[in-house]
Amino acid sequence: MNYVIGIDLGTSAVKALLVNRNGQVVKEASRPYPVMHEKTGYSEQNPEDWVTGTYEALQELTSSLTGDEKIDGISFSGQMHGLVMIDHDGAVIRPAILWNDTRTTLECREIVEVLGQDQLLALTKNPALEGFTLPKMLWVKKHEPENWGRLSQFMLPKDYVRYRMTGEVAMDLSDAAGTLLLNVEKGKWSKEVLRTFQIEETHCPPLLFSTDEAGLLLPEVVALTGLQADTKVYAGGADNACGAIGSSVLNEGMSMCSIGTSGVVLSYEDRGDLDFNGKVHYFNHGVPGAYYTMGVTLAAGDSLSWYKRNFAPELSFETLIEEAAKTPAGAEGLLFTPYISGERTPHSDAVIRGSFIGMDQRHSRGHFTRAVLEGITFSLYESIHIFREGGKKIDRIVSIGGGAKSDFWLQLQADIFNAEIVKLNSEQGPGMGAAMIAAVGSGWFTHLNECAKRFLNEEKVYVPNMENKESYKNLFYIYQQVYNQTKELSRMLNDSKERVVK
């Protein structure tokens, strides 16, 4: 029996999937690790925690294999944008600065002022946002010059784990596209951006396609993980690119909604020369030669987790959602905006904060829960709205992640998005995408589309409820007004908070 392994390096845990030739997940293992928040807006992790967790998860998968079972290949999906810095000896210089770290607002302004917004979008297809890697590099360069002086290579999270397993430095295009250093259309490091900000190209890893082989396992890794020495290692991709692969978003016209800590709406593109004027992200896909456009809600599932943790810690998510389902669409006039960590699409605002609006005495916990679910989904719909305004037809969306575990939330997506929502037989998303990359790299299939036909099947399709669809269409217009009505208040509150702290 032959297998492949998909490793998904997330923000809160690493998960490893053991997958057979039919796409069945035979076994899975995960290991959590902490996030460090030294100051407001800071979000960091110790890269060694990723390595330890990955090795332990792999050991758990391989411990039950028999002599006639073989792992042909492994590949990776990883959280995007995180800055890992290593020195000439391969040692980590400082903790990794993560995608949801928002300390770099001034650096983002500097990028736009020095390079120019038009030139930035022409080269990288994306605006300067706090989450991207280049602003983090400029922050370290400015605030930690000694650390910057030690830099030999920068990496992204999954690439560091792969480096530790193979000793080879590399980065795939789909993850490199999220650094703000890549010429997305050409698939090469942008010499203009590097020269403008005085970053040596030698600091940037060699670039690979997701299905390219990326080195051999080191002997000590074989001993620690139980993997066979001849197991092939493939480059892998950014978590959203792998999520798209694991959701069969592999052809023009296909889209995906992923609700995890953050939320993503992603649509396949077969051209790299389109112009969305920076309103949505535009990245290289894990499919060689392809691209995808993407909008992000920073606190999607995280908003629901925050709400439950603080207001209903004794209840299960299932109970909360059951209560929400008993309240009318629109939560009888109660709106929630999920800006508790700032927002990415379409506002790119690190200071905006969330709100409940419309509260009155008739509102129960069920109303509040429904408002949270609807607010998260409205935020995701902002991206779909932009795609449609740009001429894209979006009428069928694959849903993965936490939002795909609830029939109620899946129907809510269908109603608000005004599209058919597809639930797959596998909800593994990025981890499955990584396994599919390993399967194609190992020669099981000639391309990812062929693999998807074997690995992925539709389980259920949710169609819009016509009455709810009209209600949400009107409510979405009101939702869109909340940002403009509250952004100045959020800034005033932020300034007030900082004065109190000082």
C-alpha positions as CSV (number, residue, x, y, z in Angstrom):
1,M,0.0,0.0,0.0
2,N,1.3,3.4,-1.0
3,Y,0.6,6.8,0.6
4,V,1.4,10.4,0.5
5,I,1.4,12.9,3.4
6,G,0.1,16.5,3.3
7,I,1.4,18.7,6.1
8,D,-0.6,21.8,6.9
9,L,1.3,24.3,9.0
10,G,-1.4,26.5,10.5
11,T,-1.3,29.5,12.9
12,S,-2.4,27.5,15.9
13,A,-1.3,23.9,15.0
14,V,0.3,21.7,12.5
15,K,-1.8,18.9,11.0
16,A,-0.4,16.0,9.0
17,L,-2.6,13.7,6.8
18,L,-1.8,10.2,5.6
19,V,-3.7,9.8,2.3
20,N,-4.0,6.7,0.1
21,R,-4.4,6.4,-3.7
22,N,-8.1,6.9,-3.5
23,G,-7.8,10.2,-1.6
24,Q,-9.0,8.7,1.7
25,V,-7.4,10.2,4.8
26,V,-6.3,7.0,6.5
27,K,-4.9,8.7,9.6
28,E,-4.2,12.3,10.8
29,A,-2.2,13.8,13.6
30,S,-1.8,17.4,14.8
31,R,0.2,19.3,17.4
32,P,-0.7,22.7,18.7
33,Y,1.8,25.5,19.4
34,P,1.5,29.0,21.0
35,V,1.3,32.4,19.5
36,M,3.2,35.2,21.4
37,H,1.6,38.6,21.7
38,E,4.3,40.8,23.3
39,K,2.5,44.0,22.6
40,T,-0.8,45.1,21.1
41,G,-0.6,44.3,17.4
42,Y,2.3,41.9,17.7
43,S,2.0,38.3,16.7
44,E,5.0,36.0,16.7
45,Q,5.9,32.3,16.9
46,N,9.0,30.3,17.7
47,P,9.9,28.4,14.4
48,E,11.3,25.6,16.5
49,D,7.8,24.9,17.7
50,W,6.7,24.2,14.1
51,V,9.6,21.8,13.6
52,T,9.0,19.9,16.8
53,G,5.2,19.7,16.2
54,T,5.7,18.5,12.6
55,Y,8.2,15.8,13.6
56,E,5.9,14.5,16.3
57,A,2.9,14.5,14.0
58,L,4.8,12.6,11.3
59,Q,6.1,10.1,13.9
60,E,2.5,9.5,14.9
61,L,1.5,8.8,11.3
62,T,4.4,6.5,10.5
63,S,4.3,4.5,13.8
64,S,1.5,2.3,12.6
65,L,2.9,1.5,9.1
66,T,3.8,-2.1,8.3
67,G,6.8,-3.3,6.2
68,D,4.8,-3.5,3.0
69,E,3.4,0.1,3.3
70,K,5.3,3.0,1.8
71,I,5.1,6.8,1.8
72,D,5.9,7.9,-1.7
73,G,6.0,11.7,-1.1
74,I,5.2,14.5,1.3
75,S,4.4,18.1,0.7
76,F,3.4,21.2,2.6
77,S,0.8,23.9,3.0
78,G,1.6,26.8,5.2
79,Q,0.4,30.0,6.8
80,M,1.4,32.9,4.5
81,H,3.5,36.0,4.8
82,G,5.3,35.1,8.1
83,L,8.9,36.4,8.2
84,V,11.5,33.8,9.3
85,M,15.1,35.1,9.3
86,I,18.2,32.8,9.4
87,D,21.9,33.6,9.6
88,H,24.8,32.2,7.6
89,D,24.9,29.2,10.0
90,G,21.2,28.4,9.4
91,A,20.2,29.6,12.9
92,V,17.0,31.5,13.4
93,I,17.8,35.1,14.2
94,R,14.5,36.2,16.0
95,P,11.0,34.8,16.4
96,A,8.9,34.7,13.2
97,I,6.6,37.7,12.7
98,L,3.2,36.3,11.6
99,W,0.6,37.2,9.0
100,N,-1.7,38.7,11.5
101,D,0.9,41.0,13.1
102,T,-0.1,44.7,12.5
103,R,2.9,46.7,13.7
104,T,4.0,47.7,10.2
105,T,1.5,50.5,9.3
106,L,4.3,53.1,8.9
107,E,6.4,50.7,6.8
108,C,3.4,50.2,4.5
109,R,3.1,54.0,4.1
110,E,6.8,54.1,3.3
111,I,6.5,51.5,0.6
112,V,3.7,53.4,-1.1
113,E,5.5,56.8,-0.8
114,V,8.9,55.5,-2.0
115,L,7.8,53.1,-4.8
116,G,4.5,54.6,-5.7
117,Q,1.1,52.9,-5.6
118,D,0.8,52.4,-9.4
119,Q,4.3,50.9,-9.6
120,L,3.7,48.6,-6.6
121,L,0.5,47.3,-8.2
122,A,2.0,46.9,-11.6
123,L,4.9,44.8,-10.2
124,T,3.4,42.9,-7.3
125,K,-0.4,43.1,-8.1
126,N,-1.1,43.8,-4.4
127,P,-1.2,46.8,-2.1
128,A,1.1,47.3,0.8
129,L,-0.6,45.7,3.8
130,E,0.6,45.0,7.3
131,G,0.3,41.3,6.8
132,F,2.7,41.0,3.9
133,T,6.4,40.1,4.3
134,L,8.2,43.2,2.9
135,P,6.8,45.6,5.5
136,K,8.0,43.1,8.2
137,M,11.5,43.1,6.7
138,L,11.6,46.9,6.7
139,W,10.4,47.0,10.3
140,V,13.3,44.7,11.4
141,K,15.8,46.7,9.3
142,K,14.7,49.9,11.0
143,H,14.1,48.7,14.6
144,E,16.5,45.8,14.9
145,P,19.5,46.7,12.7
146,E,21.8,44.1,14.5
147,N,19.3,41.3,13.6
148,W,19.0,42.6,10.0
149,G,22.8,42.6,9.7
150,R,22.9,38.9,10.5
151,L,20.4,38.0,7.8
152,S,21.5,35.4,5.2
153,Q,18.1,34.2,4.0
154,F,14.5,35.0,4.7
155,M,11.9,32.2,4.5
156,L,8.2,31.7,5.0
157,P,7.0,29.3,7.7
158,K,6.4,26.1,5.8
159,D,9.6,26.7,3.8
160,Y,11.6,26.8,7.1
161,V,10.2,23.5,8.2
162,R,11.0,22.0,4.8
163,Y,14.5,23.5,5.0
164,R,15.0,21.8,8.4
165,M,13.9,18.5,6.9
166,T,16.1,18.7,3.7
167,G,18.8,21.3,4.3
168,E,17.7,22.9,1.0
169,V,16.5,26.5,0.8
170,A,13.6,27.2,-1.6
171,M,10.2,28.9,-1.9
172,D,7.3,28.1,-4.2
173,L,5.6,30.8,-6.3
174,S,2.3,30.7,-4.5
175,D,3.8,31.6,-1.2
176,A,6.4,34.0,-2.7
177,A,3.5,36.0,-4.2
178,G,2.5,37.0,-0.7
179,T,5.8,38.7,0.2
180,L,5.3,41.9,-1.9
181,L,8.8,41.1,-3.4
182,L,7.6,39.0,-6.3
183,N,6.7,40.1,-9.8
184,V,3.6,38.0,-9.9
185,E,3.0,38.1,-13.6
186,K,6.6,37.1,-14.5
187,G,7.0,34.7,-11.6
188,K,10.4,36.2,-10.6
189,W,11.7,38.2,-7.7
190,S,11.2,41.9,-8.6
191,K,14.6,43.5,-9.1
192,E,12.9,47.0,-8.9
193,V,11.3,46.3,-5.5
194,L,14.5,44.8,-4.1
195,R,16.7,47.7,-5.4
196,T,14.3,50.3,-4.1
197,F,14.4,49.0,-0.6
198,Q,18.0,47.8,-0.6
199,I,17.3,44.1,-0.1
200,E,19.9,41.8,-1.6
201,E,18.4,39.2,-4.0
202,T,20.7,36.6,-2.3
203,H,18.4,37.0,0.7
204,C,15.6,35.6,-1.4
205,P,15.2,31.8,-1.8
206,P,15.3,30.1,-5.2
207,L,11.8,29.8,-6.6
208,L,10.0,26.5,-7.4
209,F,6.6,25.4,-8.7
210,S,4.5,23.7,-6.0
211,T,4.9,20.2,-7.5
212,D,8.7,20.5,-7.9
213,E,10.9,18.2,-5.9
214,A,12.6,20.2,-3.2
215,G,15.3,18.0,-1.7
216,L,16.0,14.8,0.1
217,L,15.3,14.0,3.7
218,L,18.3,14.4,6.1
219,P,19.3,11.2,7.9
220,E,18.5,12.7,11.3
221,V,15.0,13.6,10.1
222,V,14.4,10.0,8.9
223,A,15.4,8.8,12.4
224,L,13.1,11.4,14.2
225,T,10.0,11.0,12.0
226,G,10.0,7.3,10.9
227,L,9.8,8.4,7.2
228,Q,11.7,6.3,4.7
229,A,15.0,7.8,3.4
230,D,13.7,7.7,-0.2
231,T,10.5,9.6,0.5
232,K,10.3,12.4,-2.0
233,V,9.8,16.0,-0.7
234,Y,7.8,18.5,-2.8
235,A,7.7,22.3,-2.5
236,G,4.1,22.7,-1.6
237,G,2.2,26.0,-1.5
238,A,0.6,28.8,0.4
239,D,-2.3,27.7,2.6
240,N,-4.9,29.4,0.4
241,A,-3.4,28.0,-2.8
242,C,-3.4,24.5,-1.3
243,G,-6.9,25.1,0.0
244,A,-8.0,25.9,-3.5
245,I,-6.3,22.7,-4.8
246,G,-7.9,20.7,-2.0
247,S,-11.3,22.2,-3.0
248,S,-10.9,21.4,-6.7
249,V,-10.6,25.1,-7.6
250,L,-8.5,24.3,-10.6
251,N,-10.2,25.9,-13.6
252,E,-11.5,29.2,-14.7
253,G,-14.9,30.1,-13.1
254,M,-14.4,28.1,-9.9
255,S,-14.3,29.8,-6.5
256,M,-13.8,28.8,-2.9
257,C,-14.8,30.2,0.5
258,S,-12.6,29.1,3.5
259,I,-13.5,30.0,7.0
260,G,-10.8,29.4,9.6
261,T,-9.2,31.8,12.0
262,S,-9.3,34.2,9.0
263,G,-11.7,34.0,6.1
264,V,-10.9,33.8,2.5
265,V,-12.9,34.0,-0.8
266,L,-10.7,32.9,-3.7
267,S,-11.4,32.6,-7.4
268,Y,-9.3,30.9,-10.1
269,E,-7.6,33.0,-12.8
270,D,-5.8,31.7,-15.9
271,R,-4.2,35.1,-16.6
272,G,-1.7,37.1,-14.8
273,D,-2.3,40.4,-16.5
274,L,-5.7,41.3,-15.1
275,D,-6.1,44.5,-13.0
276,F,-8.3,44.7,-9.9
277,N,-6.6,47.9,-8.9
278,G,-5.4,46.4,-5.6
279,K,-9.0,45.9,-4.3
280,V,-8.3,42.2,-3.8
281,H,-5.2,40.0,-3.6
282,Y,-3.8,38.6,-6.8
283,F,-1.4,35.7,-6.3
284,N,0.3,32.8,-8.2
285,H,-1.7,29.6,-7.8
286,G,-0.2,26.2,-6.8
287,V,-1.2,25.1,-10.3
288,P,1.8,25.9,-12.5
289,G,1.1,28.9,-14.7
290,A,-2.2,29.8,-13.0
291,Y,-3.3,32.6,-10.6
292,Y,-6.0,33.4,-8.2
293,T,-7.7,36.5,-6.9
294,M,-8.6,36.6,-3.2
295,G,-10.3,38.7,-0.5
296,V,-9.6,38.2,3.2
297,T,-11.5,38.7,6.4
298,L,-8.9,38.9,9.1
299,A,-11.2,37.6,12.0
300,A,-13.7,35.2,10.5
301,G,-13.9,32.1,12.6
302,D,-11.8,34.0,15.1
303,S,-14.8,36.4,15.7
304,L,-17.0,33.4,16.5
305,S,-14.4,32.0,18.8
306,W,-13.9,35.3,20.5
307,Y,-17.7,35.6,21.0
308,K,-18.1,32.1,22.4
309,R,-15.0,32.4,24.7
310,N,-16.2,35.7,26.3
311,F,-20.0,35.3,26.3
312,A,-20.9,31.6,26.2
313,P,-17.8,29.6,27.3
314,E,-20.0,26.9,28.8
315,L,-21.9,26.2,25.5
316,S,-20.8,24.2,22.5
317,F,-20.6,25.8,19.1
318,E,-23.4,23.4,18.0
319,T,-25.7,24.7,20.7
320,L,-25.0,28.3,19.8
321,I,-25.7,27.7,16.2
322,E,-28.9,25.9,17.0
323,E,-30.1,29.0,19.0
324,A,-29.1,31.2,16.0
325,A,-31.0,29.1,13.6
326,K,-34.2,29.8,15.6
327,T,-34.0,33.5,15.1
328,P,-35.1,35.3,11.9
329,A,-32.8,36.2,9.0
330,G,-31.2,39.6,9.8
331,A,-31.3,38.9,13.6
332,E,-34.3,41.3,13.9
333,G,-32.2,44.4,13.2
334,L,-29.0,43.4,15.0
335,L,-25.7,43.8,12.9
336,F,-22.2,42.7,13.8
337,T,-19.0,43.8,12.0
338,P,-16.1,41.3,12.4
339,Y,-13.3,43.9,12.6
340,I,-12.0,42.8,16.0
341,S,-8.4,42.4,14.5
342,G,-8.8,45.2,11.9
343,E,-9.8,44.3,8.4
344,R,-8.1,43.4,5.1
345,T,-10.7,43.3,2.3
346,P,-11.9,45.8,1.1
347,H,-10.8,48.3,3.7
348,S,-7.1,47.5,4.5
349,D,-7.5,49.1,7.9
350,A,-5.6,47.9,11.0
351,V,-7.3,50.4,13.3
352,I,-11.0,49.7,12.6
353,R,-12.7,47.7,15.3
354,G,-15.8,45.6,15.5
355,S,-19.2,46.5,16.6
356,F,-22.7,45.4,17.4
357,I,-25.3,47.8,16.1
358,G,-29.0,47.8,16.5
359,M,-29.3,46.2,20.0
360,D,-32.6,46.4,21.8
361,Q,-34.4,44.6,24.6
362,R,-35.9,41.9,22.5
363,H,-32.5,40.5,21.4
364,S,-31.5,37.2,23.0
365,R,-28.2,35.3,22.8
366,G,-29.5,33.6,19.6
367,H,-29.8,37.0,17.9
368,F,-26.3,37.9,18.9
369,T,-24.9,34.6,17.6
370,R,-26.8,34.9,14.4
371,A,-25.6,38.5,14.0
372,V,-22.0,37.3,14.4
373,L,-22.4,34.6,11.8
374,E,-24.1,36.9,9.4
375,G,-21.5,39.7,9.9
376,I,-18.7,37.3,9.1
377,T,-20.5,36.1,6.0
378,F,-21.2,39.7,4.9
379,S,-17.6,40.5,5.2
380,L,-16.7,37.6,3.0
381,Y,-19.4,38.7,0.5
382,E,-17.6,42.0,0.2
383,S,-14.9,40.2,-1.9
384,I,-17.5,38.3,-4.0
385,H,-19.2,41.7,-4.6
386,I,-15.9,43.1,-5.9
387,F,-15.3,40.1,-8.2
388,R,-18.7,40.4,-9.7
389,E,-18.3,44.2,-10.2
390,G,-15.1,43.3,-12.1
391,G,-17.1,41.1,-14.5
392,K,-16.5,37.7,-13.0
393,K,-19.3,35.2,-12.9
394,I,-19.5,33.6,-9.5
395,D,-22.5,31.3,-9.0
396,R,-20.9,28.2,-7.6
397,I,-18.6,28.2,-4.6
398,V,-16.9,25.4,-2.7
399,S,-17.0,26.0,1.1
400,I,-14.3,24.6,3.4
401,G,-13.1,25.1,7.0
402,G,-15.2,25.8,10.0
403,G,-18.0,27.3,7.9
404,A,-18.5,24.0,6.1
405,K,-19.2,22.0,9.3
406,S,-22.6,23.5,9.9
407,D,-25.6,23.0,7.6
408,F,-27.0,26.3,8.9
409,W,-23.9,28.3,8.1
410,L,-23.6,26.7,4.7
411,Q,-27.2,27.7,3.9
412,L,-26.4,31.2,5.2
413,Q,-23.5,31.4,2.8
414,A,-25.8,30.4,-0.1
415,D,-28.4,33.0,0.9
416,I,-25.9,35.9,1.4
417,F,-23.6,35.1,-1.5
418,N,-26.6,34.3,-3.8
419,A,-24.7,31.3,-5.2
420,E,-24.8,27.5,-4.9
421,I,-22.6,26.4,-2.1
422,V,-20.8,23.0,-2.5
423,K,-19.8,20.9,0.4
424,L,-17.1,18.3,-0.5
425,N,-16.7,14.8,1.0
426,S,-13.3,16.0,2.3
427,E,-13.1,19.1,4.5
428,Q,-9.3,19.0,4.9
429,G,-8.7,21.8,2.5
430,P,-5.1,22.9,2.6
431,G,-3.8,19.6,4.0
432,M,-5.6,17.7,1.3
433,G,-4.2,20.2,-1.3
434,A,-0.6,19.5,0.0
435,A,-1.3,15.7,-0.3
436,M,-2.5,16.2,-3.8
437,I,0.7,18.1,-4.7
438,A,2.7,15.1,-3.3
439,A,0.5,12.7,-5.3
440,V,1.1,14.5,-8.6
441,G,4.8,15.0,-7.8
442,S,5.1,11.3,-7.0
443,G,3.7,10.4,-10.4
444,W,0.3,9.0,-9.3
445,F,-1.4,11.5,-11.6
446,T,-0.2,13.6,-14.5
447,H,-1.8,16.8,-13.3
448,L,-3.9,18.2,-10.4
449,N,-7.2,18.1,-12.3
450,E,-6.8,14.3,-12.7
451,C,-6.0,13.9,-9.0
452,A,-9.0,16.0,-8.0
453,K,-11.4,13.7,-9.9
454,R,-10.1,10.8,-7.8
455,F,-9.7,12.5,-4.5
456,L,-12.6,14.9,-4.3
457,N,-16.4,14.4,-4.5
458,E,-19.4,16.7,-3.8
459,E,-21.4,15.7,-0.8
460,K,-24.1,18.3,-0.9
461,V,-25.1,21.5,-2.7
462,Y,-27.0,24.3,-0.9
463,V,-29.1,26.7,-3.1
464,P,-30.2,30.2,-2.1
465,N,-33.5,30.6,-0.3
466,M,-35.2,33.3,-2.4
467,E,-36.9,35.1,0.5
468,N,-33.7,35.2,2.6
469,K,-31.7,36.2,-0.4
470,E,-33.7,39.4,-0.9
471,S,-33.6,40.2,2.8
472,Y,-29.8,39.9,2.9
473,K,-29.4,41.9,-0.3
474,N,-31.0,44.9,1.5
475,L,-29.2,44.2,4.8
476,F,-25.8,44.0,3.0
477,Y,-26.3,47.6,1.8
478,I,-26.7,48.7,5.5
479,Y,-23.7,46.6,6.5
480,Q,-21.6,48.4,4.0
481,Q,-22.4,51.7,5.6
482,V,-21.1,50.7,9.0
483,Y,-17.4,50.9,8.2
484,N,-17.6,54.6,7.0
485,Q,-19.8,55.5,9.9
486,T,-17.4,54.0,12.5
487,K,-13.9,54.3,11.2
488,E,-13.3,57.8,12.7
489,L,-14.7,56.6,16.0
490,S,-12.3,53.7,16.0
491,R,-9.4,56.0,15.4
492,M,-10.5,58.3,18.2
493,L,-10.8,55.4,20.5
494,N,-7.4,54.0,19.5
495,D,-5.8,57.4,20.1
496,S,-7.6,57.7,23.5
497,K,-6.3,54.2,24.5
498,E,-2.8,55.0,23.6
499,R,-2.9,58.2,25.6
500,V,-4.1,56.2,28.6
501,V,-1.3,53.6,28.2
502,K,1.3,56.3,28.1
